Amino acid sequence: MARMSRSPHPLLAYVAAVCAPVLATLACFALDRFMSVAGLSMVYLVASVACALALGRMPAVLASVLCVSALNYFFIPPRYTFEVNGAEYGWILAVLLALSISLGNLVHTLRERQTRAERGEARAAQLHELSEILAGCEGVEEMARQAAGWMCAALGKPSAVFLVTADGHGLQHWGAPESEQGFHEASVRWALEYGRPLGRGCDDWRDLPLWCAPFARHGAQGAVQVLLAGRDVPDADALQHWLALARQIGLWTERERAASAARVAQESARAEAARNTLLASLSHDLRTPLAGIVGTASTLRAQSESLAPTQRERLLQNIENEARDLTLMADNILQMARLSQPHTQLHLEWESVEEILGAAAARMRRRWDASRLQLRVTPGLPPIKGEAALLAQVIANLVDNAVRHSGQTPHVIVTAGRSREGVFIAVRDHGRGLPQGDDVDAIFDRYAKAGRTAGAGLGLAICKLVVQAHGGRIAARRCDPGSEFRIDLPAALPEKAEHG
């Protein structure tokens, strides 16, 4: 449907309502010799319809009355009087007046419906725009800040969003403009307590120069407040739209709060499950090295004098190896517990890859002095930002895993060089390799052994957690012979390294 013209200023509308019959009368004088009274009445009907389309309701009624009066006075016999001779002329005047007023009312009704439809469309667009803005926010505080700013811009009035604090007693508010100090906290508490809007246009607290509504009738955790200047009293239609905006803000903030609580509960449940599984696994795995230590120490105590020096040395070596296994397992347990906690923060510093590998290699050579461990590092590698102790533990876990599965004569090669992402570190063994048919990526799962990992199945899981926490990735592949574990880490840009 075509857009209907808007009514002009009221004074101009009444002036036009008087001018239209005058122009129609002049036209009828020009056409008088060519047309009958019925034809001339059509000229006045056209003028009445034009006024109905262009002017408001009352100016159109005035134009209709003037047109009928002019036709009667100037052209209905006897002319220049308001008398009517004959039923035919009276019928013409009655039909003209009825059609003119009816058309005016019809146009006015259509115009009102069009205005309501356009207003509804605009308000629906506002609700959609508000939803889009809130959907892009993170956290209820950001939602409240954005919603207050949007309402201030959309309504042209100072607006604020109030939220109940976490303890359930206090109130926080975010207003726009931020410099506005006129927001009324007591009215918000009343609205939240009784679940009803208040202020101008409402049944409660009408004298306050504001409008305030809770997010919901029951159990609302916030409210919206709009300050009103002077004697500004919004109509019922506007208040209904403002209430819909408040409900929309409430739905999004409550959804975000529920999602945040669900995330916290899920993280807590996951951490609790990890701790329970870890304790259950350790109850078995810690006994093996401890039993070995206790058994070897008991043998030394009971048979120390009868043992040959080589036997005594071998038993002492077993105690030392079992103790080192316990140390590595304890380190893994502590780091697993730390990294499993929500929002764990690493202590990142710019570190040298060569120094990290050197520290890990020295530790592993002491641990596996009978193994052959080679270190191949490309000169001039860029530094990486990380926690050196964690990265060294990753390398130690990978080397320990490789030595354990390299047979009688362990041969492990640790290589470091540049990669597309930054720096790579690869640990290659020459043992029996990964079991065929197993999912290679599954060996990094927590507590999964997959035929490779020892102890509590934490070594490779720790490697995956640490590497991912540093923004890198870890992967395993089968080689001929043996297997290779590769780590890719982002490296520093030269200028970043200089400022580090």
C-alpha positions as CSV (number, residue, x, y, z in Angstrom):
1,M,0.0,0.0,0.0
2,A,1.3,3.4,-0.9
3,R,2.4,5.7,1.9
4,M,-0.3,8.1,2.7
5,S,0.6,11.8,3.0
6,R,1.0,13.3,6.5
7,S,-1.3,16.0,7.7
8,P,0.1,19.5,7.6
9,H,0.2,22.0,10.4
10,P,-3.3,22.3,12.0
11,L,-3.6,26.0,11.1
12,L,-2.5,25.4,7.5
13,A,-4.9,22.5,7.3
14,Y,-7.9,24.6,8.2
15,V,-6.8,27.3,5.7
16,A,-6.6,24.7,3.0
17,A,-10.0,23.3,4.1
18,V,-11.5,26.8,3.3
19,C,-9.5,27.3,0.1
20,A,-10.5,24.0,-1.5
21,P,-14.3,24.8,-1.6
22,V,-13.5,28.3,-2.9
23,L,-11.4,26.8,-5.8
24,A,-14.1,24.3,-6.4
25,T,-16.7,27.0,-6.6
26,L,-14.6,29.0,-9.1
27,A,-14.3,25.9,-11.2
28,C,-18.1,25.3,-11.1
29,F,-18.8,28.8,-12.3
30,A,-16.6,28.1,-15.3
31,L,-18.4,24.8,-16.0
32,D,-21.9,26.0,-15.1
33,R,-23.0,26.4,-18.7
34,F,-21.8,23.0,-19.7
35,M,-22.9,20.8,-16.7
36,S,-25.9,20.0,-14.7
37,V,-26.1,20.3,-10.9
38,A,-25.2,16.6,-10.6
39,G,-22.1,17.2,-12.6
40,L,-21.1,20.2,-10.6
41,S,-21.6,18.2,-7.4
42,M,-18.8,15.9,-8.6
43,V,-16.4,18.8,-8.7
44,Y,-17.2,19.5,-5.0
45,L,-16.9,15.8,-4.3
46,V,-13.4,15.7,-5.8
47,A,-12.4,18.7,-3.6
48,S,-13.8,17.0,-0.5
49,V,-11.8,13.8,-1.3
50,A,-8.6,15.8,-1.9
51,C,-9.0,17.4,1.5
52,A,-9.7,14.0,3.1
53,L,-6.4,12.6,1.6
54,A,-4.3,15.7,2.4
55,L,-5.7,17.1,5.6
56,G,-6.7,15.8,9.0
57,R,-10.0,14.5,10.0
58,M,-11.7,17.7,11.3
59,P,-10.4,19.9,8.4
60,A,-11.7,17.4,5.9
61,V,-15.2,17.5,7.7
62,L,-15.1,21.3,7.5
63,A,-14.2,21.2,3.8
64,S,-17.1,18.8,3.2
65,V,-19.6,21.0,4.9
66,L,-18.4,24.1,3.0
67,C,-18.5,22.3,-0.3
68,V,-22.1,21.2,0.3
69,S,-23.0,24.7,1.5
70,A,-21.4,26.3,-1.6
71,L,-23.2,24.0,-4.0
72,N,-26.5,24.7,-2.3
73,Y,-26.0,28.5,-2.2
74,F,-24.6,29.1,-5.7
75,F,-26.0,26.4,-7.9
76,I,-29.1,24.7,-6.3
77,P,-32.3,26.5,-7.4
78,P,-33.3,29.0,-6.1
79,R,-29.7,30.3,-6.4
80,Y,-28.0,32.5,-3.9
81,T,-30.2,31.1,-1.1
82,F,-30.0,28.0,1.1
83,E,-33.4,26.9,0.1
84,V,-33.9,23.6,-1.7
85,N,-36.7,23.2,-4.3
86,G,-37.3,19.5,-5.1
87,A,-36.4,16.2,-3.6
88,E,-33.8,15.6,-6.3
89,Y,-31.6,18.5,-5.2
90,G,-32.0,17.5,-1.6
91,W,-30.9,14.0,-2.4
92,I,-27.8,15.4,-4.2
93,L,-26.8,17.5,-1.3
94,A,-27.4,14.6,1.2
95,V,-25.4,12.1,-0.8
96,L,-22.5,14.6,-1.3
97,L,-22.3,15.4,2.4
98,A,-22.5,11.7,3.4
99,L,-19.9,10.6,0.8
100,S,-17.5,13.5,1.8
101,I,-17.6,12.8,5.5
102,S,-17.5,9.0,5.1
103,L,-14.5,9.2,2.8
104,G,-12.8,11.6,5.3
105,N,-13.4,9.2,8.1
106,L,-12.2,6.2,6.1
107,V,-9.0,8.0,5.1
108,H,-8.4,9.1,8.7
109,T,-8.8,5.4,9.9
110,L,-6.5,4.1,7.2
111,R,-3.9,6.8,8.1
112,E,-4.1,5.8,11.8
113,R,-3.7,2.1,11.0
114,Q,-0.7,2.9,8.8
115,T,0.9,4.9,11.5
116,R,0.4,2.1,14.1
117,A,1.8,-0.4,11.7
118,E,4.9,1.7,11.0
119,R,5.3,2.4,14.7
120,G,5.1,-1.4,15.4
121,E,7.6,-2.1,12.7
122,A,10.0,0.4,14.0
123,R,9.7,-0.9,17.5
124,A,10.1,-4.5,16.4
125,A,13.3,-3.3,14.6
126,Q,14.5,-1.7,17.8
127,L,13.9,-5.0,19.8
128,H,15.9,-6.9,17.1
129,E,18.7,-4.3,17.2
130,L,18.9,-4.5,21.0
131,S,19.0,-8.3,20.8
132,E,21.8,-8.2,18.3
133,I,23.8,-5.8,20.5
134,L,23.3,-7.9,23.7
135,A,24.1,-11.1,21.8
136,G,27.6,-9.7,21.1
137,C,28.4,-8.9,24.7
138,E,30.4,-11.0,27.2
139,G,29.2,-10.9,30.8
140,V,26.1,-9.2,32.4
141,E,28.1,-6.1,33.2
142,E,28.9,-5.5,29.6
143,M,25.3,-6.2,28.7
144,A,24.0,-3.6,31.2
145,R,26.5,-1.0,29.9
146,Q,25.6,-1.5,26.3
147,A,21.9,-1.7,27.0
148,A,21.9,1.6,28.9
149,G,23.8,3.3,26.1
150,W,21.5,1.9,23.4
151,M,18.3,3.0,25.3
152,C,19.7,6.5,25.8
153,A,20.4,6.8,22.1
154,A,17.1,5.2,21.0
155,L,14.8,7.0,23.3
156,G,16.7,10.3,23.5
157,K,16.5,10.3,27.3
158,P,19.0,9.4,30.1
159,S,18.7,5.7,30.8
160,A,20.2,3.3,33.3
161,V,20.2,-0.5,33.8
162,F,20.3,-1.7,37.5
163,L,21.5,-5.2,38.4
164,V,21.3,-6.9,41.8
165,T,24.8,-7.8,43.1
166,A,26.0,-11.3,43.7
167,D,25.1,-11.2,47.4
168,G,21.5,-10.4,46.6
169,H,21.4,-7.2,48.7
170,G,23.2,-4.4,46.8
171,L,22.5,-2.7,43.4
172,Q,24.9,-1.7,40.7
173,H,23.9,0.5,37.8
174,W,25.3,1.5,34.5
175,G,23.9,4.8,33.1
176,A,24.0,6.8,29.9
177,P,25.2,9.4,29.8
178,E,27.7,8.4,32.5
179,S,27.7,11.9,33.9
180,E,24.0,11.7,34.8
181,Q,23.6,11.7,38.6
182,G,19.7,11.8,38.8
183,F,19.1,8.0,38.8
184,H,16.9,7.0,41.7
185,E,17.9,3.8,43.5
186,A,15.0,3.7,45.9
187,S,12.5,3.5,43.1
188,V,14.4,0.5,41.7
189,R,14.2,-1.3,45.0
190,W,10.5,-0.7,45.2
191,A,10.0,-2.0,41.6
192,L,12.0,-5.1,42.3
193,E,10.1,-5.8,45.5
194,Y,6.6,-5.4,44.1
195,G,7.3,-6.4,40.5
196,R,5.5,-3.4,38.9
197,P,6.6,-0.4,36.9
198,L,6.4,3.0,38.5
199,G,6.7,6.7,37.7
200,R,5.0,8.9,35.2
201,G,2.3,7.1,33.2
202,C,2.0,4.4,35.9
203,D,-0.3,3.8,38.8
204,D,2.5,4.1,41.4
205,W,4.8,7.0,42.3
206,R,3.4,9.2,39.5
207,D,5.1,12.4,40.8
208,L,8.6,11.0,40.2
209,P,10.3,12.5,37.1
210,L,11.2,9.1,35.8
211,W,9.9,5.7,34.6
212,C,11.2,2.5,36.1
213,A,10.3,-1.2,35.4
214,P,11.8,-4.5,36.7
215,F,13.0,-7.2,34.3
216,A,10.2,-9.5,35.3
217,R,7.2,-9.5,37.6
218,H,8.6,-12.1,39.9
219,G,12.2,-12.8,41.0
220,A,13.7,-10.0,38.8
221,Q,17.5,-9.5,39.2
222,G,17.5,-6.0,37.7
223,A,15.5,-3.1,36.4
224,V,15.5,-0.3,33.7
225,Q,15.1,3.4,34.6
226,V,14.4,6.3,32.2
227,L,14.6,9.9,33.4
228,L,11.9,12.3,32.1
229,A,12.3,16.1,31.9
230,G,9.8,18.7,32.7
231,R,6.2,17.5,32.3
232,D,7.0,14.8,29.8
233,V,4.5,12.0,30.3
234,P,4.8,9.1,27.8
235,D,1.6,7.6,26.5
236,A,0.5,4.0,27.2
237,D,1.8,2.8,23.8
238,A,5.3,4.1,24.5
239,L,5.3,2.7,28.0
240,Q,4.4,-0.7,26.7
241,H,7.3,-0.6,24.3
242,W,9.7,0.5,27.0
243,L,8.5,-2.4,29.1
244,A,9.2,-4.8,26.2
245,L,12.7,-3.4,26.0
246,A,13.2,-3.9,29.8
247,R,12.0,-7.5,29.5
248,Q,14.4,-8.1,26.6
249,I,17.3,-6.9,28.6
250,G,16.2,-9.0,31.5
251,L,16.0,-12.2,29.3
252,W,19.5,-11.7,28.0
253,T,21.1,-10.9,31.4
254,E,19.4,-13.8,33.1
255,R,20.4,-16.1,30.2
256,E,24.0,-14.9,30.6
257,R,24.0,-15.4,34.3
258,A,22.5,-18.9,33.9
259,A,25.1,-19.8,31.3
260,S,27.9,-18.4,33.5
261,A,26.7,-20.4,36.5
262,A,26.5,-23.5,34.3
263,R,30.0,-23.0,33.1
264,V,31.3,-22.7,36.6
265,A,29.4,-25.8,37.7
266,Q,30.7,-27.7,34.7
267,E,34.3,-26.7,35.3
268,S,34.0,-27.6,39.0
269,A,32.4,-30.9,38.2
270,R,35.2,-31.6,35.6
271,A,37.9,-30.6,38.1
272,E,36.3,-32.8,40.8
273,A,36.0,-35.8,38.4
274,A,39.7,-35.3,37.5
275,R,40.7,-35.3,41.1
276,N,38.7,-38.4,41.9
277,T,40.0,-40.3,38.9
278,L,43.6,-39.1,39.7
279,L,43.3,-40.4,43.3
280,A,41.8,-43.7,42.2
281,S,44.6,-44.2,39.7
282,L,47.4,-43.2,42.0
283,S,46.1,-45.6,44.7
284,H,47.4,-48.3,42.4
285,D,50.3,-46.7,40.5
286,L,52.1,-45.3,43.4
287,R,52.4,-48.7,45.1
288,T,54.6,-50.2,42.4
289,P,57.7,-47.9,42.8
290,L,57.1,-47.7,46.6
291,A,56.9,-51.5,46.8
292,G,60.2,-51.7,44.8
293,I,61.9,-49.2,47.1
294,V,60.7,-51.0,50.3
295,G,61.6,-54.4,49.0
296,T,65.1,-53.4,47.8
297,A,65.8,-51.5,51.0
298,S,64.7,-54.5,53.1
299,T,67.0,-56.8,51.1
300,L,69.9,-54.4,51.7
301,R,69.2,-54.3,55.4
302,A,68.8,-58.0,55.8
303,Q,71.6,-59.3,53.5
304,S,74.0,-56.3,53.4
305,E,77.0,-58.3,54.6
306,S,76.4,-61.3,52.3
307,L,75.9,-59.3,49.1
308,A,78.7,-58.8,46.6
309,P,79.6,-55.2,45.8
310,T,78.1,-55.4,42.4
311,Q,74.8,-56.8,43.8
312,R,74.7,-54.0,46.4
313,E,75.4,-51.4,43.7
314,R,72.6,-52.8,41.5
315,L,70.1,-52.7,44.4
316,L,71.1,-49.1,45.2
317,Q,70.6,-48.3,41.6
318,N,67.1,-49.8,41.7
319,I,66.2,-47.6,44.7
320,E,67.5,-44.5,42.9
321,N,65.6,-45.3,39.7
322,E,62.3,-46.0,41.6
323,A,62.8,-42.8,43.5
324,R,63.3,-40.8,40.3
325,D,60.2,-42.4,38.9
326,L,58.3,-41.2,41.9
327,T,59.7,-37.7,41.5
328,L,58.6,-37.6,37.9
329,M,55.2,-38.9,38.8
330,A,54.8,-36.4,41.6
331,D,55.8,-33.5,39.2
332,N,53.2,-34.7,36.7
333,I,50.5,-35.0,39.5
334,L,51.2,-31.5,40.7
335,Q,51.1,-30.0,37.2
336,M,48.0,-32.0,36.3
337,A,46.2,-30.7,39.4
338,R,47.3,-27.1,38.7
339,L,46.4,-27.1,35.0
340,S,43.0,-28.8,35.7
341,Q,41.9,-25.8,37.7
342,P,39.7,-23.3,35.9
343,H,41.4,-20.0,34.8
344,T,44.9,-21.2,35.5
345,Q,47.4,-18.5,34.7
346,L,50.9,-19.4,33.5
347,H,54.0,-17.4,34.4
348,L,55.2,-16.6,30.9
349,E,58.6,-15.2,30.1
350,W,60.8,-15.1,27.0
351,E,62.8,-18.2,27.1
352,S,65.6,-19.7,25.0
353,V,64.8,-23.1,23.3
354,E,68.4,-24.2,23.6
355,E,68.4,-23.6,27.4
356,I,65.1,-25.5,27.9
357,L,66.3,-28.5,25.9
358,G,69.7,-28.4,27.6
359,A,68.1,-28.5,31.1
360,A,65.8,-31.4,30.1
361,A,68.6,-33.4,28.4
362,A,70.9,-33.1,31.4
363,R,68.1,-34.3,33.7
364,M,67.3,-37.3,31.4
365,R,71.0,-38.2,31.0
366,R,71.3,-38.5,34.7
367,R,68.0,-40.5,34.8
368,W,69.0,-42.8,31.9
369,D,72.8,-42.9,32.0
370,A,72.9,-46.1,29.9
371,S,70.8,-44.7,27.1
372,R,72.0,-42.9,24.0
373,L,70.4,-39.4,23.9
374,Q,71.3,-37.0,21.0
375,L,70.4,-33.3,20.9
376,R,70.2,-31.6,17.5
377,V,69.3,-27.9,17.7
378,T,69.3,-25.5,14.7
379,P,71.4,-22.4,15.6
380,G,69.8,-19.0,16.1
381,L,66.3,-20.2,17.0
382,P,63.9,-17.3,18.1
383,P,62.9,-17.2,21.7
384,I,59.5,-18.5,22.8
385,K,57.2,-17.1,25.5
386,G,56.5,-19.7,28.0
387,E,57.0,-21.2,31.5
388,A,60.5,-22.8,31.3
389,A,59.9,-25.4,34.0
390,L,56.7,-26.7,32.4
391,L,58.3,-26.9,28.9
392,A,61.3,-28.7,30.3
393,Q,59.0,-31.2,32.0
394,V,57.2,-31.8,28.7
395,I,60.6,-32.7,27.1
396,A,61.5,-34.8,30.0
397,N,58.2,-36.7,29.8
398,L,58.6,-37.3,26.1
399,V,62.2,-38.5,26.5
400,D,61.3,-40.7,29.5
401,N,58.5,-42.2,27.4
402,A,60.8,-42.8,24.4
403,V,63.5,-44.5,26.5
404,R,61.1,-46.8,28.2
405,H,59.9,-48.1,24.8
406,S,63.2,-48.2,23.0
407,G,64.2,-51.7,24.0
408,Q,67.5,-52.9,25.5
409,T,69.7,-50.2,23.9
410,P,67.7,-47.0,24.0
411,H,68.5,-44.5,21.3
412,V,66.6,-41.2,21.4
413,I,67.0,-38.1,19.2
414,V,65.7,-34.7,20.3
415,T,65.6,-32.2,17.4
416,A,64.6,-28.5,17.4
417,G,64.3,-26.2,14.5
418,R,62.2,-23.5,12.7
419,S,58.6,-24.3,11.6
420,R,55.9,-22.4,9.8
421,E,54.3,-21.4,13.1
422,G,57.6,-20.7,14.8
423,V,59.6,-23.5,16.5
424,F,59.2,-27.3,16.5
425,I,60.7,-29.8,19.0
426,A,60.6,-33.5,18.0
427,V,61.5,-36.5,20.1
428,R,62.3,-39.7,18.1
429,D,62.8,-43.2,19.5
430,H,63.9,-46.4,17.7
431,G,61.9,-48.9,19.6
432,R,58.9,-51.0,18.7
433,G,56.8,-47.9,17.9
434,L,53.1,-47.2,18.4
435,P,50.8,-50.2,18.4
436,Q,49.1,-50.8,15.1
437,G,45.3,-50.1,15.0
438,D,45.3,-47.7,18.0
439,D,44.2,-44.2,17.6
440,V,47.4,-42.2,17.7
441,D,45.8,-39.1,19.2
442,A,44.2,-41.2,22.0
443,I,47.5,-41.7,23.8
444,F,47.3,-38.0,24.8
445,D,44.0,-38.5,26.7
446,R,44.2,-38.3,30.4
447,Y,44.7,-41.7,32.1
448,A,44.8,-43.5,28.7
449,K,47.9,-45.7,28.3
450,A,47.3,-47.0,24.8
451,G,50.1,-49.4,25.2
452,R,52.7,-46.6,25.5
453,T,52.5,-44.6,28.7
454,A,53.6,-45.8,32.1
455,G,52.5,-44.9,35.5
456,A,49.1,-43.2,35.9
457,G,48.9,-42.4,32.2
458,L,49.6,-38.7,33.0
459,G,52.9,-38.1,31.2
460,L,51.6,-37.5,27.7
461,A,48.4,-35.9,29.0
462,I,50.5,-33.4,30.8
463,C,52.4,-32.7,27.6
464,K,49.2,-32.0,25.7
465,L,47.9,-29.7,28.5
466,V,51.1,-27.7,28.7
467,V,51.6,-27.4,24.9
468,Q,48.0,-26.2,24.4
469,A,48.4,-23.7,27.3
470,H,51.3,-22.2,25.4
471,G,49.3,-21.9,22.2
472,G,50.9,-24.8,20.5
473,R,50.0,-28.3,19.4
474,I,51.5,-31.8,19.9
475,A,51.2,-34.8,17.6
476,A,52.5,-38.4,17.4
477,R,53.3,-40.4,14.3
478,R,54.7,-43.9,13.5
479,C,58.2,-44.2,12.1
480,D,60.2,-47.1,10.8
481,P,61.5,-48.0,13.3
482,G,60.0,-46.4,16.4
483,S,57.9,-43.3,16.7
484,E,58.1,-39.5,16.9
485,F,56.4,-36.9,19.1
486,R,56.5,-33.4,17.7
487,I,55.6,-30.1,19.4
488,D,55.0,-26.9,17.5
489,L,55.1,-23.6,19.4
490,P,54.6,-20.0,18.3
491,A,57.9,-18.0,18.4
492,A,58.5,-14.4,19.1
493,L,58.9,-11.7,16.5
494,P,62.3,-10.0,16.6
495,E,61.0,-6.7,17.9
496,K,59.0,-8.5,20.6
497,A,62.0,-10.4,21.8
498,E,64.0,-7.2,22.1
499,H,61.4,-5.7,24.3
500,G,60.8,-8.8,26.4
